[in-house]
Amino acid sequence: DSVTTIGKRAFRSCRNLSKVIVGKNVSKIYEHAFSECSGGYVTIYMMPITPPAIYYQNVHSVYGIFHLSKVQIYVPRDAYDGYTQYTGCISRSCAPQNWYEYKSYIHPYDFE
């Protein structure tokens, strides 16, 4: 829980990555953090109640964080609406609400 930022390309190309638990204090995720993890499906448990801000180079694409065809994202049930609601982007960083781009991969989850 001491981690607050997941850096650019932090887990990129980790072919054996299958499960990630993102701590409750993560507030920023940078581009390609989990991209090209093509070894199999990746399950990501997002503990933050407030969706972390997504930062990326290409203002027109937020798809660079995950390899979407092989990811399932679980978020706290009470935070699901925050992760899946769209409100737009600001300059070169995406508003946290733009997790909406991943809506079909996000599932509510009851963390213990």
MOPAC internal coordinates of N, CA, C and O (Angstrom, degrees):
PM7 1SCF
backbone

  N    0.0000 0     0.00 0     0.00 0    0    0    0
  C    1.4590 1     0.00 0     0.00 0    1    0    0
  C    1.5285 1   112.26 1     0.00 0    2    1    0
  O    1.2310 1   119.56 1   176.67 1    3    2    1
  N    1.3226 1   118.44 1    -3.33 1    3    2    1
  C    1.4622 1   119.93 1   179.14 1    5    3    2
  C    1.5323 1   111.74 1   -80.96 1    6    5    3
  O    1.2310 1   119.79 1   166.00 1    7    6    5
  N    1.3285 1   118.00 1   -14.00 1    7    6    5
  C    1.4636 1   122.05 1  -179.66 1    9    7    6
  C    1.5341 1   109.28 1   -76.06 1   10    9    7
  O    1.2310 1   120.34 1   -48.57 1   11   10    9
  N    1.3369 1   116.95 1   131.43 1   11   10    9
  C    1.4638 1   121.20 1   178.67 1   13   11   10
  C    1.5224 1   113.01 1  -115.15 1   14   13   11
  O    1.2310 1   120.29 1   163.31 1   15   14   13
  N    1.3344 1   117.05 1   -16.69 1   15   14   13
  C    1.4576 1   121.85 1  -176.71 1   17   15   14
  C    1.5263 1   109.68 1  -138.52 1   18   17   15
  O    1.2310 1   120.88 1   -42.32 1   19   18   17
  N    1.3307 1   115.92 1   137.68 1   19   18   17
  C    1.4647 1   121.05 1   170.64 1   21   19   18
  C    1.5151 1   105.66 1  -107.14 1   22   21   19
  O    1.2310 1   120.83 1   -65.77 1   23   22   21
  N    1.2985 1   116.01 1   114.23 1   23   22   21
  C    1.4537 1   122.29 1  -171.34 1   25   23   22
  C    1.5200 1   115.31 1   -73.32 1   26   25   23
  O    1.2310 1   121.92 1   -12.03 1   27   26   25
  N    1.3186 1   113.92 1   167.97 1   27   26   25
  C    1.4578 1   123.18 1   178.33 1   29   27   26
  C    1.5250 1   109.96 1   -56.12 1   30   29   27
  O    1.2310 1   120.81 1   -53.86 1   31   30   29
  N    1.3294 1   116.06 1   126.14 1   31   30   29
  C    1.4685 1   124.38 1   177.97 1   33   31   30
  C    1.5386 1   113.58 1    60.94 1   34   33   31
  O    1.2310 1   119.94 1  -153.73 1   35   34   33
  N    1.3201 1   117.73 1    26.27 1   35   34   33
  C    1.4658 1   121.88 1  -175.89 1   37   35   34
  C    1.5229 1   112.85 1   -54.94 1   38   37   35
  O    1.2310 1   119.93 1   135.96 1   39   38   37
  N    1.3187 1   117.74 1   -44.04 1   39   38   37
  C    1.4636 1   121.29 1  -178.37 1   41   39   38
  C    1.5236 1   111.40 1  -120.88 1   42   41   39
  O    1.2310 1   120.11 1  -163.07 1   43   42   41
  N    1.3114 1   117.39 1    16.93 1   43   42   41
  C    1.4578 1   121.50 1  -177.97 1   45   43   42
  C    1.5204 1   111.03 1   -58.46 1   46   45   43
  O    1.2310 1   121.15 1   -43.57 1   47   46   45
  N    1.3084 1   115.40 1   136.43 1   47   46   45
  C    1.4674 1   123.96 1   176.91 1   49   47   46
  C    1.5248 1   113.80 1    63.81 1   50   49   47
  O    1.2310 1   119.85 1  -158.75 1   51   50   49
  N    1.3179 1   117.89 1    21.25 1   51   50   49
  C    1.4658 1   120.78 1   174.91 1   53   51   50
  C    1.5213 1   107.33 1   -78.60 1   54   53   51
  O    1.2310 1   120.35 1   -89.57 1   55   54   53
  N    1.2859 1   116.93 1    90.43 1   55   54   53
  C    1.4595 1   122.87 1  -172.14 1   57   55   54
  C    1.5267 1   114.15 1   -63.25 1   58   57   55
  O    1.2310 1   119.56 1   154.53 1   59   58   57
  N    1.3096 1   118.44 1   -25.47 1   59   58   57
  C    1.4606 1   120.73 1  -179.76 1   61   59   58
  C    1.5233 1   113.29 1  -100.10 1   62   61   59
  O    1.2310 1   120.41 1  -172.73 1   63   62   61
  N    1.3120 1   116.81 1     7.27 1   63   62   61
  C    1.4590 1   120.64 1   179.35 1   65   63   62
  C    1.5187 1   109.30 1   -69.21 1   66   65   63
  O    1.2310 1   120.04 1   -55.13 1   67   66   65
  N    1.3224 1   117.52 1   124.87 1   67   66   65
  C    1.4607 1   119.70 1   179.85 1   69   67   66
  C    1.5215 1   112.86 1  -126.73 1   70   69   67
  O    1.2310 1   120.09 1   157.91 1   71   70   69
  N    1.3333 1   117.43 1   -22.09 1   71   70   69
  C    1.4616 1   120.36 1  -177.35 1   73   71   70
  C    1.5223 1   109.30 1  -147.44 1   74   73   71
  O    1.2310 1   120.93 1   -45.20 1   75   74   73
  N    1.3304 1   115.83 1   134.80 1   75   74   73
  C    1.4577 1   121.72 1   177.69 1   77   75   74
  C    1.5226 1   107.92 1  -133.92 1   78   77   75
  O    1.2310 1   120.72 1   -45.65 1   79   78   77
  N    1.3104 1   116.23 1   134.35 1   79   78   77
  C    1.4600 1   120.74 1   172.72 1   81   79   78
  C    1.5177 1   106.42 1  -112.60 1   82   81   79
  O    1.2310 1   120.84 1   -67.12 1   83   82   81
  N    1.3270 1   116.00 1   112.88 1   83   82   81
  C    1.4635 1   121.72 1   179.74 1   85   83   82
  C    1.5230 1   107.11 1   -89.21 1   86   85   83
  O    1.2310 1   120.64 1   -62.42 1   87   86   85
  N    1.3238 1   116.39 1   117.58 1   87   86   85
  C    1.4620 1   122.52 1  -176.08 1   89   87   86
  C    1.5118 1   114.05 1   -60.50 1   90   89   87
  O    1.2310 1   121.66 1   -21.51 1   91   90   89
  N    1.3165 1   114.42 1   158.49 1   91   90   89
  C    1.4625 1   121.32 1  -173.29 1   93   91   90
  C    1.5233 1   114.27 1   -65.29 1   94   93   91
  O    1.2310 1   119.54 1   162.71 1   95   94   93
  N    1.3322 1   118.48 1   -17.29 1   95   94   93
  C    1.4681 1   120.43 1  -178.29 1   97   95   94
  C    1.5184 1   114.50 1   -98.26 1   98   97   95
  O    1.2310 1   119.77 1  -176.51 1   99   98   97
  N    1.3274 1   118.04 1     3.49 1   99   98   97
  C    1.4705 1   120.06 1   177.68 1  101   99   98
  C    1.5254 1   108.56 1   -69.79 1  102  101   99
  O    1.2310 1   121.11 1   -55.24 1  103  102  101
  N    1.3282 1   115.48 1   124.76 1  103  102  101
  C    1.4668 1   120.01 1  -178.76 1  105  103  102
  C    1.5275 1   112.42 1  -118.85 1  106  105  103
  O    1.2310 1   119.97 1   171.63 1  107  106  105
  N    1.3515 1   117.66 1    -8.37 1  107  106  105
  C    1.4653 1   121.78 1  -179.10 1  109  107  106
  C    1.5160 1   109.80 1  -142.23 1  110  109  107
  O    1.2310 1   121.11 1   -42.29 1  111  110  109
  N    1.3370 1   115.47 1   137.71 1  111  110  109
  C    1.4612 1   121.84 1   172.68 1  113  111  110
  C    1.5249 1   107.02 1  -130.64 1  114  113  111
  O    1.2310 1   120.95 1   -53.52 1  115  114  113
  N    1.3242 1   115.78 1   126.48 1  115  114  113
  C    1.4554 1   120.41 1  -177.33 1  117  115  114
  C    1.5245 1   111.80 1   -97.10 1  118  117  115
  O    1.2310 1   121.31 1   -13.58 1  119  118  117
  N    1.3270 1   115.10 1   166.42 1  119  118  117
  C    1.4621 1   122.95 1  -171.45 1  121  119  118
  C    1.5312 1   113.70 1   -54.23 1  122  121  119
  O    1.2310 1   121.86 1   -33.88 1  123  122  121
  N    1.3077 1   114.05 1   146.12 1  123  122  121
  C    1.4580 1   124.38 1   176.95 1  125  123  122
  C    1.5289 1   113.46 1    59.02 1  126  125  123
  O    1.2310 1   120.18 1  -158.20 1  127  126  125
  N    1.3186 1   117.27 1    21.80 1  127  126  125
  C    1.4630 1   120.32 1  -177.07 1  129  127  126
  C    1.5229 1   112.30 1   -56.36 1  130  129  127
  O    1.2310 1   120.10 1   141.92 1  131  130  129
  N    1.3293 1   117.42 1   -38.08 1  131  130  129
  C    1.4580 1   121.08 1  -177.92 1  133  131  130
  C    1.5269 1   111.80 1  -127.28 1  134  133  131
  O    1.2310 1   119.77 1  -160.17 1  135  134  133
  N    1.3053 1   118.05 1    19.83 1  135  134  133
  C    1.4658 1   120.00 1  -175.96 1  137  135  134
  C    1.5287 1   111.68 1   -78.34 1  138  137  135
  O    1.2310 1   121.69 1   -22.87 1  139  138  137
  N    1.3136 1   114.37 1   157.13 1  139  138  137
  C    1.4624 1   123.28 1   176.33 1  141  139  138
  C    1.5319 1   114.02 1    59.69 1  142  141  139
  O    1.2310 1   120.73 1  -149.73 1  143  142  141
  N    1.3162 1   116.21 1    30.27 1  143  142  141
  C    1.4701 1   120.65 1   173.27 1  145  143  142
  C    1.5236 1   106.29 1   -89.78 1  146  145  143
  O    1.2310 1   121.06 1  -110.06 1  147  146  145
  N    1.3168 1   115.58 1    69.94 1  147  146  145
  C    1.4588 1   121.66 1  -167.37 1  149  147  146
  C    1.5231 1   114.89 1   -88.27 1  150  149  147
  O    1.2310 1   119.89 1  -169.85 1  151  150  149
  N    1.3151 1   117.82 1    10.15 1  151  150  149
  C    1.4486 1   119.71 1  -179.73 1  153  151  150
  C    1.5167 1   113.27 1   -70.58 1  154  153  151
  O    1.2310 1   119.85 1   158.97 1  155  154  153
  N    1.2948 1   117.90 1   -21.03 1  155  154  153
  C    1.4597 1   122.61 1  -178.58 1  157  155  154
  C    1.5155 1   109.27 1   169.12 1  158  157  155
  O    1.2310 1   121.29 1    12.26 1  159  158  157
  N    1.3101 1   115.15 1  -167.74 1  159  158  157
  C    1.4551 1   119.18 1  -179.86 1  161  159  158
  C    1.5194 1   110.76 1   -71.07 1  162  161  159
  O    1.2310 1   121.23 1   -36.17 1  163  162  161
  N    1.3332 1   115.25 1   143.83 1  163  162  161
  C    1.4531 1   121.65 1   177.06 1  165  163  162
  C    1.5254 1   107.38 1  -116.19 1  166  165  163
  O    1.2310 1   120.72 1   -53.14 1  167  166  165
  N    1.3211 1   116.22 1   126.86 1  167  166  165
  C    1.4511 1   122.21 1   175.90 1  169  167  166
  C    1.5178 1   107.40 1  -103.76 1  170  169  167
  O    1.2310 1   120.86 1   -55.28 1  171  170  169
  N    1.3299 1   115.96 1   124.72 1  171  170  169
  C    1.4564 1   121.03 1  -178.20 1  173  171  170
  C    1.5231 1   108.51 1  -117.77 1  174  173  171
  O    1.2310 1   120.92 1   -56.11 1  175  174  173
  N    1.3232 1   115.84 1   123.89 1  175  174  173
  C    1.4599 1   122.55 1   176.65 1  177  175  174
  C    1.5233 1   107.35 1  -102.58 1  178  177  175
  O    1.2310 1   120.91 1   -68.64 1  179  178  177
  N    1.3164 1   115.87 1   111.36 1  179  178  177
  C    1.4598 1   122.26 1  -179.36 1  181  179  178
  C    1.5210 1   108.25 1   -93.30 1  182  181  179
  O    1.2310 1   120.14 1   -69.92 1  183  182  181
  N    1.3132 1   117.34 1   110.08 1  183  182  181
  C    1.4587 1   121.33 1  -179.00 1  185  183  182
  C    1.5346 1   113.92 1   -82.67 1  186  185  183
  O    1.2310 1   119.01 1   154.29 1  187  186  185
  N    1.3531 1   119.48 1   -25.71 1  187  186  185
  C    1.4645 1   118.74 1  -177.31 1  189  187  186
  C    1.5325 1   112.60 1   -62.05 1  190  189  187
  O    1.2310 1   121.06 1   -44.13 1  191  190  189
  N    1.3212 1   115.57 1   135.87 1  191  190  189
  C    1.4664 1   121.07 1   174.84 1  193  191  190
  C    1.5310 1   109.22 1   -72.43 1  194  193  191
  O    1.2310 1   120.55 1   138.46 1  195  194  193
  N    1.3246 1   116.55 1   -41.54 1  195  194  193
  C    1.4687 1   121.38 1   175.72 1  197  195  194
  C    1.5198 1   107.23 1   -89.63 1  198  197  195
  O    1.2310 1   119.71 1   -56.86 1  199  198  197
  N    1.3292 1   118.16 1   123.14 1  199  198  197
  C    1.4677 1   119.88 1  -179.01 1  201  199  198
  C    1.5310 1   111.44 1   -57.38 1  202  201  199
  O    1.2310 1   119.91 1   -49.57 1  203  202  201
  N    1.3236 1   117.77 1   130.43 1  203  202  201
  C    1.4633 1   119.72 1   177.18 1  205  203  202
  C    1.5274 1   111.15 1   -61.21 1  206  205  203
  O    1.2310 1   120.87 1   -34.52 1  207  206  205
  N    1.3245 1   115.94 1   145.48 1  207  206  205
  C    1.4606 1   120.46 1   175.26 1  209  207  206
  C    1.5184 1   108.86 1   -67.76 1  210  209  207
  O    1.2310 1   120.81 1   -38.38 1  211  210  209
  N    1.3176 1   116.06 1   141.62 1  211  210  209
  C    1.4538 1   122.50 1   179.48 1  213  211  210
  C    1.5247 1   107.76 1  -104.45 1  214  213  211
  O    1.2310 1   120.41 1   -57.43 1  215  214  213
  N    1.3256 1   116.82 1   122.57 1  215  214  213
  C    1.4602 1   121.72 1   179.08 1  217  215  214
  C    1.5178 1   108.97 1  -112.56 1  218  217  215
  O    1.2310 1   120.33 1   -42.31 1  219  218  217
  N    1.3219 1   116.97 1   137.69 1  219  218  217
  C    1.4499 1   120.98 1  -177.53 1  221  219  218
  C    1.5153 1   109.30 1  -155.73 1  222  221  219
  O    1.2310 1   120.41 1   -18.12 1  223  222  221
  N    1.3256 1   116.81 1   161.88 1  223  222  221
  C    1.4621 1   122.29 1  -177.58 1  225  223  222
  C    1.5183 1   112.72 1   -77.93 1  226  225  223
  O    1.2310 1   120.32 1   138.13 1  227  226  225
  N    1.3119 1   116.99 1   -41.87 1  227  226  225
  C    1.4574 1   120.90 1  -175.65 1  229  227  226
  C    1.5199 1   108.82 1   -94.08 1  230  229  227
  O    1.2310 1   120.35 1   -72.87 1  231  230  229
  N    1.3065 1   116.94 1   107.13 1  231  230  229
  C    1.4617 1   121.98 1  -175.40 1  233  231  230
  C    1.5290 1   112.67 1   -59.50 1  234  233  231
  O    1.2310 1   120.01 1   162.45 1  235  234  233
  N    1.3274 1   117.58 1   -17.55 1  235  234  233
  C    1.4611 1   120.36 1  -177.11 1  237  235  234
  C    1.5150 1   113.62 1   -93.00 1  238  237  235
  O    1.2310 1   119.32 1  -178.48 1  239  238  237
  N    1.3246 1   118.90 1     1.52 1  239  238  237
  C    1.4588 1   119.42 1  -176.44 1  241  239  238
  C    1.5159 1   111.80 1  -143.71 1  242  241  239
  O    1.2310 1   120.39 1   -57.75 1  243  242  241
  N    1.3239 1   116.86 1   122.25 1  243  242  241
  C    1.4660 1   120.12 1   173.07 1  245  243  242
  C    1.5175 1   110.24 1  -102.75 1  246  245  243
  O    1.2310 1   120.34 1  -177.60 1  247  246  245
  N    1.3237 1   116.95 1     2.40 1  247  246  245
  C    1.4519 1   119.70 1  -176.83 1  249  247  246
  C    1.5177 1   113.68 1   -74.19 1  250  249  247
  O    1.2310 1   119.14 1   177.33 1  251  250  249
  N    1.3139 1   119.24 1    -2.67 1  251  250  249
  C    1.4487 1   121.59 1  -177.43 1  253  251  250
  C    1.5095 1   115.25 1   -77.17 1  254  253  251
  O    1.2310 1   118.99 1   176.48 1  255  254  253
  N    1.3343 1   119.54 1    -3.52 1  255  254  253
  C    1.4525 1   120.66 1  -177.72 1  257  255  254
  C    1.5187 1   111.57 1   -82.59 1  258  257  255
  O    1.2310 1   120.22 1   136.65 1  259  258  257
  N    1.3297 1   117.18 1   -43.35 1  259  258  257
  C    1.4573 1   122.31 1  -175.87 1  261  259  258
  C    1.5202 1   111.02 1  -121.71 1  262  261  259
  O    1.2310 1   120.54 1   -24.89 1  263  262  261
  N    1.3229 1   116.58 1   155.11 1  263  262  261
  C    1.4631 1   122.12 1   168.41 1  265  263  262
  C    1.5251 1   104.23 1   -86.43 1  266  265  263
  O    1.2310 1   120.42 1   -84.35 1  267  266  265
  N    1.3158 1   116.81 1    95.65 1  267  266  265
  C    1.4552 1   122.06 1  -164.39 1  269  267  266
  C    1.5104 1   116.67 1   -62.80 1  270  269  267
  O    1.2310 1   119.32 1   150.75 1  271  270  269
  N    1.3026 1   118.90 1   -29.25 1  271  270  269
  C    1.4551 1   118.16 1  -176.63 1  273  271  270
  C    1.5261 1   111.93 1   -71.88 1  274  273  271
  O    1.2310 1   120.30 1   169.38 1  275  274  273
  N    1.3215 1   117.04 1   -10.62 1  275  274  273
  C    1.4539 1   119.99 1  -175.50 1  277  275  274
  C    1.5218 1   113.21 1  -130.70 1  278  277  275
  O    1.2310 1   119.68 1  -148.22 1  279  278  277
  N    1.3203 1   118.22 1    31.78 1  279  278  277
  C    1.4600 1   119.78 1  -178.23 1  281  279  278
  C    1.5304 1   110.53 1  -127.91 1  282  281  279
  O    1.2310 1   121.18 1   -36.83 1  283  282  281
  N    1.3101 1   115.34 1   143.17 1  283  282  281
  C    1.4520 1   122.39 1   169.51 1  285  283  282
  C    1.5198 1   105.53 1  -127.33 1  286  285  283
  O    1.2310 1   120.49 1   -49.31 1  287  286  285
  N    1.3263 1   116.67 1   130.69 1  287  286  285
  C    1.4518 1   122.00 1  -176.24 1  289  287  286
  C    1.5223 1   108.61 1  -116.98 1  290  289  287
  O    1.2310 1   120.47 1   -56.30 1  291  290  289
  N    1.3171 1   116.70 1   123.70 1  291  290  289
  C    1.4630 1   121.89 1   179.12 1  293  291  290
  C    1.5224 1   108.51 1  -110.06 1  294  293  291
  O    1.2310 1   120.98 1   -50.74 1  295  294  293
  N    1.3248 1   115.72 1   129.26 1  295  294  293
  C    1.4614 1   122.09 1  -178.02 1  297  295  294
  C    1.5272 1   108.95 1  -124.35 1  298  297  295
  O    1.2310 1   120.00 1   -21.70 1  299  298  297
  N    1.3425 1   117.60 1   158.30 1  299  298  297
  C    1.4560 1   118.90 1   177.60 1  301  299  298
  C    1.5355 1   110.52 1   -56.05 1  302  301  299
  O    1.2310 1   120.81 1   -44.87 1  303  302  301
  N    1.3140 1   116.06 1   135.13 1  303  302  301
  C    1.4652 1   120.86 1  -177.38 1  305  303  302
  C    1.5303 1   111.62 1   -51.75 1  306  305  303
  O    1.2310 1   120.00 1   137.58 1  307  306  305
  N    1.3268 1   117.61 1   -42.42 1  307  306  305
  C    1.4705 1   121.39 1  -178.90 1  309  307  306
  C    1.5295 1   112.54 1   -69.45 1  310  309  307
  O    1.2310 1   119.84 1   163.90 1  311  310  309
  N    1.3220 1   117.90 1   -16.10 1  311  310  309
  C    1.4616 1   121.54 1  -178.58 1  313  311  310
  C    1.5261 1   112.73 1  -103.07 1  314  313  311
  O    1.2310 1   120.17 1   177.38 1  315  314  313
  N    1.3219 1   117.27 1    -2.62 1  315  314  313
  C    1.4715 1   121.51 1  -174.94 1  317  315  314
  C    1.5303 1   112.19 1   -53.32 1  318  317  315
  O    1.2310 1   119.92 1   133.17 1  319  318  317
  N    1.3194 1   117.76 1   -46.83 1  319  318  317
  C    1.4719 1   120.12 1  -179.40 1  321  319  318
  C    1.5223 1   111.43 1   -60.74 1  322  321  319
  O    1.2310 1   119.79 1   142.45 1  323  322  321
  N    1.3230 1   118.01 1   -37.55 1  323  322  321
  C    1.4622 1   121.54 1   178.47 1  325  323  322
  C    1.5177 1   112.82 1   -65.09 1  326  325  323
  O    1.2310 1   120.58 1   144.94 1  327  326  325
  N    1.3102 1   116.50 1   -35.06 1  327  326  325
  C    1.4638 1   121.45 1   179.41 1  329  327  326
  C    1.5252 1   112.28 1   -76.81 1  330  329  327
  O    1.2310 1   119.89 1   154.90 1  331  330  329
  N    1.3036 1   117.81 1   -25.10 1  331  330  329
  C    1.4647 1   120.01 1  -172.65 1  333  331  330
  C    1.5288 1   114.35 1  -111.75 1  334  333  331
  O    1.2310 1   119.88 1  -174.06 1  335  334  333
  N    1.3056 1   117.84 1     5.94 1  335  334  333
  C    1.4656 1   121.58 1   179.30 1  337  335  334
  C    1.5229 1   109.54 1   -94.11 1  338  337  335
  O    1.2310 1   120.28 1   -42.06 1  339  338  337
  N    1.3207 1   117.07 1   137.94 1  339  338  337
  C    1.4661 1   121.84 1  -178.46 1  341  339  338
  C    1.5203 1   111.14 1   -99.85 1  342  341  339
  O    1.2310 1   120.41 1   -48.62 1  343  342  341
  N    1.3294 1   116.81 1   131.38 1  343  342  341
  C    1.4647 1   120.25 1   173.07 1  345  343  342
  C    1.5218 1   113.35 1  -134.56 1  346  345  343
  O    1.2310 1   119.06 1   173.62 1  347  346  345
  N    1.3267 1   119.40 1    -6.38 1  347  346  345
  C    1.4585 1   120.67 1   175.96 1  349  347  346
  C    1.5087 1   114.04 1   111.52 1  350  349  347
  O    1.2310 1   120.95 1    -4.03 1  351  350  349
  N    1.3333 1   115.79 1   175.97 1  351  350  349
  C    1.4632 1   122.61 1  -178.25 1  353  351  350
  C    1.5154 1   110.88 1  -112.05 1  354  353  351
  O    1.2310 1   121.52 1   -23.89 1  355  354  353
  N    1.3185 1   114.69 1   156.11 1  355  354  353
  C    1.4563 1   121.25 1   177.79 1  357  355  354
  C    1.5283 1   107.00 1  -123.09 1  358  357  355
  O    1.2310 1   119.85 1   -58.30 1  359  358  357
  N    1.3062 1   117.89 1   121.70 1  359  358  357
  C    1.4709 1   125.58 1  -179.98 1  361  359  358
  C    1.5280 1   111.26 1    43.99 1  362  361  359
  O    1.2310 1   119.93 1    50.95 1  363  362  361
  N    1.3399 1   117.73 1  -129.05 1  363  362  361
  C    1.4639 1   120.92 1  -174.72 1  365  363  362
  C    1.5260 1   112.88 1   -91.63 1  366  365  363
  O    1.2310 1   120.15 1  -177.19 1  367  366  365
  N    1.3047 1   117.31 1     2.81 1  367  366  365
  C    1.4615 1   119.21 1   176.00 1  369  367  366
  C    1.5201 1   108.22 1  -119.49 1  370  369  367
  O    1.2310 1   121.22 1   -32.43 1  371  370  369
  N    1.2828 1   115.27 1   147.57 1  371  370  369
  C    1.4476 1   120.30 1  -176.76 1  373  371  370
  C    1.5192 1   109.62 1   -92.01 1  374  373  371
  O    1.2310 1   120.76 1   -44.28 1  375  374  373
  N    1.3136 1   116.16 1   135.72 1  375  374  373
  C    1.4530 1   119.82 1   175.00 1  377  375  374
  C    1.5223 1   108.89 1   -58.33 1  378  377  375
  O    1.2310 1   119.73 1   -34.20 1  379  378  377
  N    1.3186 1   118.12 1   145.80 1  379  378  377
  C    1.4569 1   120.13 1  -178.72 1  381  379  378
  C    1.5240 1   113.14 1   -52.34 1  382  381  379
  O    1.2310 1   119.94 1   148.21 1  383  382  381
  N    1.2999 1   117.72 1   -31.79 1  383  382  381
  C    1.4536 1   120.61 1  -179.18 1  385  383  382
  C    1.5198 1   112.37 1   -63.68 1  386  385  383
  O    1.2310 1   119.69 1   165.10 1  387  386  385
  N    1.3078 1   118.20 1   -14.90 1  387  386  385
  C    1.4561 1   118.45 1  -179.77 1  389  387  386
  C    1.5104 1   113.68 1   -78.28 1  390  389  387
  O    1.2310 1   120.28 1  -163.85 1  391  390  389
  N    1.3051 1   117.07 1    16.15 1  391  390  389
  C    1.4554 1   120.45 1   163.29 1  393  391  390
  C    1.5226 1   106.97 1   -63.87 1  394  393  391
  O    1.2310 1   121.18 1   166.74 1  395  394  393
  N    1.3222 1   115.34 1   -13.26 1  395  394  393
  C    1.4690 1   121.69 1   176.82 1  397  395  394
  C    1.5270 1   111.18 1   -51.23 1  398  397  395
  O    1.2310 1   120.20 1   146.55 1  399  398  397
  N    1.3103 1   117.22 1   -33.45 1  399  398  397
  C    1.4631 1   121.71 1   179.22 1  401  399  398
  C    1.5289 1   111.49 1   -59.10 1  402  401  399
  O    1.2310 1   120.76 1   155.90 1  403  402  401
  N    1.3308 1   116.15 1   -24.10 1  403  402  401
  C    1.4593 1   122.21 1  -179.09 1  405  403  402
  C    1.5292 1   112.34 1  -102.68 1  406  405  403
  O    1.2310 1   120.50 1  -167.97 1  407  406  405
  N    1.3197 1   116.65 1    12.03 1  407  406  405
  C    1.4685 1   121.99 1  -170.78 1  409  407  406
  C    1.5287 1   113.62 1   -48.85 1  410  409  407
  O    1.2310 1   119.66 1   138.22 1  411  410  409
  N    1.2979 1   118.26 1   -41.78 1  411  410  409
  C    1.4679 1   119.79 1  -176.49 1  413  411  410
  C    1.5340 1   112.60 1   -72.29 1  414  413  411
  O    1.2310 1   120.01 1   171.10 1  415  414  413
  N    1.3298 1   117.59 1    -8.90 1  415  414  413
  C    1.4613 1   122.09 1   179.49 1  417  415  414
  C    1.5291 1   112.18 1  -106.15 1  418  417  415
  O    1.2310 1   120.84 1   174.20 1  419  418  417
  N    1.3413 1   115.99 1    -5.80 1  419  418  417
  C    1.4627 1   121.61 1  -175.96 1  421  419  418
  C    1.5232 1   110.10 1   -97.62 1  422  421  419
  O    1.2310 1   121.79 1   -44.93 1  423  422  421
  N    1.3405 1   114.18 1   135.07 1  423  422  421
  C    1.4589 1   120.09 1  -179.19 1  425  423  422
  C    1.5238 1   109.55 1  -131.39 1  426  425  423
  O    1.2310 1   120.00 1   -40.71 1  427  426  425
  N    1.3188 1   117.60 1   139.29 1  427  426  425
  C    1.4752 1   119.14 1   174.70 1  429  427  426
  C    1.5255 1   109.89 1   -70.60 1  430  429  427
  O    1.2310 1   121.29 1   -33.35 1  431  430  429
  N    1.3251 1   115.13 1   146.65 1  431  430  429
  C    1.4592 1   120.02 1  -175.27 1  433  431  430
  C    1.5264 1   109.35 1  -145.77 1  434  433  431
  O    1.2310 1   120.33 1   -38.10 1  435  434  433
  N    1.3006 1   116.97 1   141.90 1  435  434  433
  C    1.4518 1   121.90 1   176.36 1  437  435  434
  C    1.5195 1   109.05 1   -95.68 1  438  437  435
  O    1.2310 1   120.75 1   -79.68 1  439  438  437
  N    1.3350 1   116.17 1   100.32 1  439  438  437
  C    1.4601 1   121.26 1   177.81 1  441  439  438
  C    1.5180 1   108.89 1   -78.68 1  442  441  439
  O    1.2310 1   120.49 1   -35.67 1  443  442  441
  N    1.3071 1   116.66 1   144.33 1  443  442  441
  C    1.4694 1   120.53 1   178.64 1  445  443  442
  C    1.4940 1   110.76 1   -93.13 1  446  445  443
  O    1.2310 1   120.10 1   180.00 1  447  446  445

